[in-house]
């Protein structure tokens, strides 16, 4: 330990050390002691002799004036001038809100994703936040689970790139101290939180170690390698043991094998939930299990505060674990520069710098990433782009809806949000645009299921039959109908699991009625997950997946609708045809009896008898207003050794009339191995912008490390054999294919 931190640690009493591991909310630090004792202290169950001015960190206080007041008051009352940490859920933007993470990865533009994280960090720094609980890198294959909105999707390579780019954007690329304009990143949720049984929130996760290592751990490892200062434990059990009390997971795997030396923080109340899991008999045992498992910080429970002191007096081995945990917390505070400047850039005479919150530069970045994240799923007969002379009927509950930021935009302000109508008005005269709601956002039973969030939903005052008739009237007078539909932001996110992730029936009824008018029908879907859009795709002439596009979403969508921007988004999560296909993902195993086209309706194949196996829209899919042609130019060799690489050249030609960006994807299949391998795995990709008629040459280099996997000996290595390569525009559309071999090393 460095001398200064070691000296600080040694000056602390056991009670003061324990306090450093406790995270509370700001209401525990009210000046009126009676209010605190009868309010938050009592509610949380903290013992009356707990000194809140030993506490190490505060959760979700983001107002700079309050941060200054709390920090000042704390330092005056605490014994050792160890500043508070202020942590918050700033997941994809502070005040400038970017598209949800699942949407961001559909851009496949990780430089822009890093820039988005950097802007979030800059705004957090200006407001006094020290740590954010981002990135979430849980691999997801089940759209029933609500938190898919926070994830990078279903692919391991993209999860690694998302983890790395987000950590770099938030923290910077240095190894030690976190510079000004940056904050500490916390990767979550360790581990495998994105694979709950049946897609039900907080449910158990049961998977083989091979599955865990091959698909789920690499994203966390990429964040650790990028320098993430914190890791958050997951709520779930993993193979029967809760992650927050799992010593193998957190000490053997995370700290020893993955080389993480930062702060491990529990998720909200997860230490106490070890009791409800049936893993700990009482709070004292929960404290012991969590500390032994390596959990450094107890978020928002009284477990560490009430029980660690007695446990340590009975078991001196635990005191060393306590010291190790406190040291890591102090090291984080040192890395943030809090011992030199407890206010980290804030002063009592605010503002001390030009206001960068929600600046034009930040909004432009949000709009740009939204434009690249929105995915064009269908464009039959070139319905899009529109011209500004077209008479438009904009219909649907999202026509003028500003609640399009997603559930975790805790500092986002709907008043700052550009809705779809406002975006369209930048391209079209008011005389050519009529607008109406058409349907309620949610039926009554769905509203009731949202609990406390029902008060945040729009108040529906008009009968749906009246709304429907108005919509038919306005659509009849228009040339083209834009139907803006979707799920509520409170139907996705944490606690937003759904058994049937579809559009509400009232919105489908509206769509069916409008389709009978014979007008061109453009459907825009707002959601935090892949919805089942099978029926929608049948009716829509054009179909756009908007996700929750952030502060500038209305402008981004309008720019795409009118062709100012050519859509380029590619899906990073598969869209199912029906709920029975879930979980569905592109990198599946082949099985011993695959469903082969030449076998027709052969019964004894791996297939459904009431649905096709294929997704409605596969991973990597996304249309453009232009078209691209691919030609395989050269392959440097057909066989490589472990020390060699293979160079591949592909020409891409824009054969359409619009300039556009293409994401060229390279997949590899290991044909025979010691464990069965997926039908294809994304190994690399390239993005290129081509003017109409332009041709560019793309270079790929296939190397041995791209062929590694966890084999039968659970070692991460390649195996000699044959490999198929697929290059194309999605996981299903890969017109360029070839085969090569990897030689084994000859014994010397």
NORTA-V77631 format. One record per residue. N is the residue number from 0. SS is DSSP state (H for helix, E for strand, L for the rest). PSI is psi in whole degrees, 0 to 359 (NA if undefined). D_CENTER is the distance of its C-alpha to the mean C-alpha in Angstrom with 1 decimal. Layout:
N	SS	PSI	D_CENTER
N	SS	PSI	D_CENTER
This chain:
0	L	137	35.2
1	L	146	36.0
2	H	315	39.1
3	H	315	37.8
4	H	323	34.9
5	H	319	37.2
6	H	318	39.8
7	H	315	37.4
8	H	316	36.3
9	H	338	39.9
10	H	347	40.9
11	L	142	38.6
12	L	169	40.0
13	H	317	38.2
14	H	320	37.3
15	H	324	35.9
16	H	314	33.9
17	H	320	32.4
18	H	324	31.5
19	H	339	29.4
20	L	2	27.1
21	E	133	26.8
22	E	125	24.2
23	E	176	25.4
24	E	168	24.7
25	H	336	26.9
26	H	348	29.4
27	H	351	30.9
28	H	24	32.4
29	L	147	34.4
30	L	334	37.9
31	L	101	39.6
32	H	323	39.8
33	H	321	41.1
34	H	320	38.1
35	H	316	35.8
36	H	319	38.0
37	H	349	38.2
38	L	255	34.6
39	H	323	31.4
40	H	315	33.4
41	H	318	35.0
42	H	320	32.0
43	H	340	30.0
44	L	18	33.2
45	L	139	33.7
46	L	147	37.3
47	L	339	39.5
48	L	3	40.4
49	L	130	36.8
50	L	108	36.8
51	H	341	33.7
52	H	13	34.6
53	H	350	33.8
54	L	143	30.1
55	L	334	27.8
56	E	159	24.7
57	E	140	23.7
58	E	131	20.6
59	L	36	19.3
60	L	117	22.4
61	L	0	21.4
62	L	124	24.8
63	H	323	26.6
64	H	321	30.0
65	H	322	29.1
66	H	315	27.6
67	H	315	30.9
68	H	314	32.9
69	H	318	31.2
70	H	317	31.3
71	H	311	34.9
72	H	319	36.0
73	H	313	34.4
74	H	329	36.0
75	H	329	39.3
76	H	339	39.2
77	L	163	37.7
78	L	334	40.0
79	L	11	38.4
80	L	40	36.5
81	L	112	33.2
82	L	159	30.7
83	L	148	27.9
84	E	138	24.2
85	E	117	22.1
86	E	149	18.5
87	E	158	16.0
88	L	75	12.6
89	E	90	11.9
90	L	316	8.1
91	L	39	8.4
92	L	147	12.1
93	L	275	15.3
94	L	323	17.8
95	L	108	16.8
96	L	129	13.6
97	L	170	11.6
98	L	155	9.9
99	L	154	6.6
100	H	320	3.8
101	H	325	5.1
102	H	317	8.2
103	H	316	8.2
104	H	340	8.4
105	L	347	11.1
106	L	335	13.1
107	L	22	13.4
108	L	91	14.6
109	H	345	13.3
110	H	318	16.1
111	H	327	14.9
112	H	318	11.4
113	H	319	13.4
114	H	321	15.6
115	H	316	13.1
116	H	324	12.1
117	H	321	15.9
118	H	319	16.7
119	H	317	14.6
120	H	318	16.5
121	H	315	19.7
122	H	323	19.6
123	H	316	18.7
124	H	317	21.7
125	H	336	23.9
126	H	1	23.4
127	L	8	23.8
128	L	138	20.4
129	L	327	20.4
130	E	139	17.2
131	E	148	13.6
132	L	68	11.3
133	L	147	8.6
134	L	154	6.9
135	E	124	5.4
136	L	23	6.4
137	L	124	7.8
138	L	137	9.2
139	L	139	9.7
140	L	2	12.9
141	L	104	13.8
142	L	356	12.9
143	L	331	15.1
144	L	128	12.5
145	H	332	11.1
146	H	10	7.8
147	H	334	6.7
148	H	331	5.5
149	H	355	2.7
150	L	165	2.7
151	L	356	4.8
152	L	209	7.4
153	L	356	10.8
154	L	138	12.3
155	H	318	13.1
156	H	315	14.3
157	H	326	11.3
158	H	319	9.2
159	H	316	12.1
160	H	321	12.2
161	H	317	8.7
162	H	311	9.6
163	H	311	13.0
164	H	324	12.5
165	H	317	10.3
166	H	316	12.9
167	H	318	15.7
168	H	320	14.8
169	H	315	14.6
170	H	339	17.5
171	L	180	19.5
172	L	12	21.0
173	L	165	23.8
174	L	334	24.5
175	L	263	25.8
176	L	142	26.0
177	L	122	23.2
178	L	172	24.8
179	L	150	25.2
180	L	4	22.4
181	L	168	19.8
182	L	171	18.4
183	E	139	17.4
184	E	147	13.9
185	E	110	13.0
186	E	143	10.8
187	E	166	10.0
188	E	126	11.1
189	E	112	14.2
190	L	157	14.7
191	L	25	13.7
192	H	334	12.3
193	H	8	10.5
194	H	47	14.1
195	L	144	16.0
196	H	131	19.3
197	H	13	19.6
198	H	17	16.0
199	L	128	17.4
200	L	137	15.5
201	L	6	16.8
202	L	167	18.9
203	L	153	20.3
204	E	127	18.9
205	L	108	21.8
206	L	157	21.4
207	L	158	23.7
208	H	326	23.5
209	H	313	23.5
210	H	316	20.4
211	H	312	18.6
212	H	320	19.8
213	H	319	19.5
214	H	324	16.0
215	H	325	14.0
216	H	329	15.4
217	H	326	15.2
218	H	316	11.6
219	H	318	12.8
220	H	321	16.0
221	H	321	14.8
222	H	319	13.4
223	H	315	16.7
224	H	330	18.7
225	L	353	17.2
226	L	15	18.6
227	L	131	16.0
228	L	337	18.4
229	E	155	16.9
230	E	142	15.3
231	E	136	14.6
232	E	160	16.1
233	L	157	14.8
234	L	332	16.6
235	L	163	17.7
236	E	148	20.8
237	E	110	20.6
238	L	43	23.9
239	L	350	25.6
240	E	126	24.8
241	E	136	22.3
242	H	324	19.9
243	H	342	21.1
244	H	20	24.6
245	L	100	24.2
246	H	320	26.4
247	H	316	26.0
248	H	312	22.2
249	H	330	22.1
250	H	305	25.4
251	H	314	26.4
252	H	302	23.2
253	H	310	20.9
254	H	314	23.8
255	H	309	26.6
256	H	316	25.0
257	L	354	21.8
258	L	36	23.7
259	L	126	21.5
260	L	16	23.8
261	L	203	21.8
262	E	130	21.2
263	E	116	19.8
264	E	142	18.9
265	L	158	18.8
266	L	174	16.3
267	L	114	18.2
268	L	14	21.6
269	L	332	20.6
270	L	313	23.9
271	L	329	26.0
272	H	352	24.3
273	H	333	25.8
274	H	311	28.9
275	H	329	27.5
276	L	339	26.2
277	L	18	29.8
278	L	328	29.2
279	L	139	31.0
280	L	329	34.2
281	L	180	33.9
282	H	323	32.2
283	H	317	34.3
284	H	324	33.3
285	H	318	29.6
286	H	315	30.0
287	H	314	31.9
288	H	318	29.4
289	H	316	26.4
290	H	317	28.4
291	H	329	29.7
292	L	352	26.2
293	L	13	25.4
294	L	118	23.4
295	L	327	24.4
296	E	134	23.2
297	E	106	23.6
298	E	114	21.3
299	L	44	23.4
300	L	170	26.0
301	L	8	29.7
302	H	305	29.7
303	H	314	30.0
304	H	321	32.1
305	H	336	34.5
306	H	341	35.0
307	H	324	34.4
308	H	313	37.7
309	H	320	39.8
310	H	319	37.9
311	H	324	38.5
312	H	333	42.2
313	H	341	42.6
314	L	99	40.7
315	H	339	41.0
316	H	325	38.5
317	H	335	35.8
318	H	323	36.9
319	H	322	35.9
320	H	321	32.4
321	H	312	32.4
322	H	319	33.6
323	H	317	31.0
324	H	316	28.2
325	H	319	29.8
326	H	316	30.3
327	H	324	26.6
328	H	316	26.0
329	H	323	28.9
330	H	321	27.7
331	H	317	24.3
332	H	323	26.5
333	H	316	28.7
334	H	332	26.0
335	L	356	24.9
336	L	23	28.6
337	L	334	29.1
338	L	330	32.6
339	L	322	33.8
340	L	91	32.1
341	L	339	30.8
342	L	354	29.6
343	L	59	27.8
344	L	336	28.9
345	L	147	29.6
346	L	165	33.3
347	L	354	35.3
348	L	61	36.4
349	L	152	33.3
350	L	143	32.3
351	L	0	33.2
352	L	160	31.3
353	L	142	30.7
354	L	117	27.9
355	L	356	24.8
356	L	126	22.7
357	L	37	21.7
358	L	166	24.1
359	H	322	24.9
360	H	317	23.4
361	H	319	20.0
362	H	323	20.2
363	H	322	21.2
364	H	320	18.2
365	H	316	15.9
366	H	317	18.2
367	H	316	18.2
368	H	324	14.5
369	H	317	14.6
370	H	325	17.6
371	H	344	16.1
372	H	334	13.0
373	L	137	15.2
374	E	125	16.7
375	E	112	20.3
376	E	332	20.9
377	E	143	24.7
378	E	70	27.5
379	H	132	30.7
380	H	31	33.9
381	H	49	32.1
382	L	324	31.5
383	L	153	29.3
384	L	163	29.7
385	L	163	31.7
386	L	157	34.7
387	L	0	35.5
388	L	350	38.6
389	L	133	37.0
390	L	123	37.4
391	E	135	34.1
392	E	112	33.5
393	E	114	30.0
394	E	145	29.5
395	L	161	27.0
396	L	345	25.2
397	L	11	22.6
398	L	318	25.5
399	L	27	25.7
400	L	128	22.7
401	L	353	21.0
402	L	68	18.6
403	L	26	15.9
404	L	346	13.4
405	L	160	11.2
406	L	330	11.9
407	L	19	10.4
408	E	70	12.4
409	L	336	15.1
410	L	359	17.2
411	L	144	16.8
412	L	121	20.2
413	H	335	20.8
414	H	338	24.1
415	H	350	22.4
416	L	134	20.6
417	L	114	22.3
418	L	176	22.6
419	H	316	23.6
420	H	316	27.3
421	H	322	27.3
422	H	316	25.7
423	H	325	28.3
424	L	345	31.1
425	L	353	30.6
426	L	346	31.7
427	L	147	34.2
428	L	148	37.2
429	H	330	37.2
430	H	337	40.1
431	H	12	37.9
432	E	123	35.1
433	E	148	35.4
434	E	138	32.7
435	E	165	32.5
436	L	314	30.1
437	L	323	31.4
438	L	160	29.7
439	L	153	28.1
440	L	318	24.4
441	L	146	24.7
442	L	165	27.8
443	H	318	29.3
444	H	326	28.3
445	H	325	24.6
446	H	315	25.0
447	H	328	26.7
448	L	346	24.0
449	L	357	21.6
450	H	233	24.0
451	H	341	23.8
452	H	353	21.4
453	H	330	24.2
454	H	344	25.8
455	H	355	22.9
456	L	155	23.5
457	L	142	26.0
458	L	121	29.5
459	L	113	30.9
460	L	349	34.7
461	L	136	35.8
462	L	143	36.7
463	H	329	34.5
464	H	323	37.7
465	H	316	38.6
466	H	320	35.2
467	H	317	35.5
468	H	321	39.0
469	H	319	38.0
470	H	317	35.3
471	H	320	37.8
472	H	313	40.2
473	H	321	38.0
474	H	326	36.6
475	H	331	40.2
476	L	0	41.1
477	L	164	38.3
478	L	320	37.9
479	E	141	34.2
480	E	128	31.9
481	E	116	28.3
482	E	115	26.7
483	E	107	23.6
484	E	175	22.1
485	E	181	19.1
486	L	157	17.8
487	L	150	17.7
488	H	336	14.6
489	H	357	15.9
490	H	347	16.0
491	L	184	12.2
492	L	187	10.0
493	L	133	11.7
494	L	14	15.1
495	L	37	14.6
496	L	143	15.6
497	L	137	18.0
498	L	336	20.7
499	L	83	21.2
500	L	81	18.2
501	L	174	20.6
502	L	150	21.8
503	L	148	24.3
504	H	324	27.8
505	H	324	29.2
506	H	324	26.9
507	H	322	27.9
508	H	318	31.5
509	H	315	31.2
510	H	316	30.0
511	H	318	32.8
512	H	318	35.4
513	H	328	34.3
514	H	336	34.3
515	L	351	38.0
516	L	349	39.0
517	L	15	38.8
518	L	158	36.7
519	E	129	34.0
520	E	117	30.8
521	E	122	27.4
522	E	128	24.5
523	E	127	21.3
524	E	124	18.6
525	E	127	16.1
526	L	165	13.5
527	L	11	10.0
528	L	164	10.7
529	L	119	13.3
530	L	163	16.5
531	L	108	19.9
532	L	24	21.6
533	H	312	24.7
534	H	321	27.2
535	H	317	25.5
536	H	332	25.7
537	H	323	29.4
538	H	327	30.3
539	L	136	28.2
540	L	321	29.8
541	E	143	26.6
542	E	126	23.1
543	E	129	20.1
544	E	109	16.4
545	L	340	15.4
546	L	209	12.1
547	L	105	12.0
548	L	0	13.1
549	L	189	13.7
550	L	320	17.1
551	L	23	18.8
552	H	320	17.6
553	H	319	21.2
554	H	317	22.6
555	H	314	20.1
556	H	317	20.9
557	H	321	24.6
558	H	325	24.7
559	H	316	23.5
560	H	324	25.9
561	L	7	28.8
562	L	5	28.1
563	L	327	27.8
564	L	133	24.6
565	L	123	24.5
566	L	142	21.2
567	L	2	19.5
568	L	146	16.0
569	L	133	15.6
570	L	139	13.5
571	L	9	11.0
572	L	136	11.5
573	L	141	15.1
574	E	118	16.7
575	L	159	19.4
576	L	326	22.9
577	L	161	23.5
578	H	333	22.1
579	H	343	24.4
580	H	345	22.6
581	L	136	19.4
582	L	143	17.9
583	L	137	18.2
584	L	158	17.0
585	L	325	18.7
586	L	57	19.6
587	L	167	21.8
588	E	158	25.2
589	L	333	28.3
590	L	168	30.3
591	L	345	34.1
592	L	69	34.7
593	L	156	32.3
594	L	95	32.8
595	L	137	34.7
596	H	324	35.8
597	H	347	39.3
598	H	358	39.7
599	L	229	39.2
600	L	37	38.9
601	L	124	39.8
602	L	319	39.1
603	L	53	38.5
604	L	165	35.3
605	L	88	31.7
606	L	169	31.1
607	L	151	31.1
608	L	352	34.4
609	L	9	32.9
610	L	152	29.9
611	L	161	29.2
612	L	330	26.8
613	L	149	24.9
614	L	160	21.7
615	L	312	22.2
616	E	119	19.8
617	L	167	18.9
618	L	137	16.1
619	L	357	16.8
620	L	145	18.8
621	L	133	19.3
622	E	167	22.7
623	L	167	24.4
624	L	349	27.6
625	L	181	29.3
626	L	155	29.9
627	E	144	29.8
628	E	140	32.2
629	E	141	31.7
630	E	134	34.5
631	E	114	34.6
632	E	312	36.9
633	E	153	37.3
634	E	123	36.4
635	L	329	37.9
636	L	159	38.7
637	L	0	38.2
638	E	136	38.3
639	E	158	36.7
640	L	177	37.2
641	L	339	34.6
642	L	2	35.7
643	L	165	35.6
644	E	162	33.2
645	E	125	33.5
646	E	131	33.2
647	E	131	32.3
648	E	131	33.0
649	E	136	31.8
650	E	139	33.0
651	E	126	30.9
652	E	131	32.9
653	E	105	31.8
654	L	4	34.3
655	L	188	33.5
656	L	359	34.7
657	L	144	31.5
658	L	147	29.9
659	E	166	26.4
660	E	136	23.6
661	E	145	23.0
662	E	105	20.5
663	E	125	22.8
664	E	137	21.4
665	E	122	23.3
666	E	150	23.1
667	E	142	25.4
668	E	127	27.0
669	E	113	29.0
670	L	322	32.0
671	L	130	33.5
672	L	175	32.3
673	L	343	32.9
674	L	151	29.9
675	L	140	28.9
676	L	157	26.3
677	E	161	23.9
678	L	334	25.5
679	L	152	23.4
680	E	131	20.7
681	E	122	19.0
682	E	335	20.8
683	E	166	20.6
684	E	161	20.2
685	E	142	21.8
686	E	138	21.4
687	E	144	24.7
688	E	127	26.1
689	E	134	29.5
690	L	160	32.1
691	L	127	33.9
692	L	353	36.2
693	L	147	34.8
694	E	136	34.4
695	E	154	32.4
696	E	131	32.5
697	E	136	29.3
698	E	130	29.7
699	E	149	27.9
700	E	116	28.9
701	E	121	28.6
702	E	164	29.1
703	H	324	29.7
704	H	343	26.5
705	H	351	24.5
706	H	3	26.6
707	L	153	25.9
708	E	172	24.7
709	E	111	25.6
710	L	197	29.0
711	L	338	31.4
712	L	7	32.2
713	L	35	28.6
714	L	142	28.9
715	E	101	26.4
716	E	163	28.8
717	L	163	30.0
718	L	142	32.9
719	L	149	35.6
720	E	194	35.7
721	E	146	34.9
722	E	137	31.6
723	E	139	30.8
724	E	136	28.9
725	E	129	27.4
726	E	131	26.5
727	E	204	25.5
728	L	353	23.1
729	L	176	21.0
730	L	340	21.0
731	L	333	24.0
732	L	88	25.8
733	L	83	27.0
734	L	339	30.6
735	E	124	31.3
736	E	149	31.9
737	E	171	34.0
738	E	145	34.7
739	E	172	35.3
740	E	149	36.3
741	E	122	35.4
742	L	146	38.6
743	L	154	39.0
744	L	133	40.5
745	L	136	44.3
746	L	140	45.8
747	L	NA	47.8
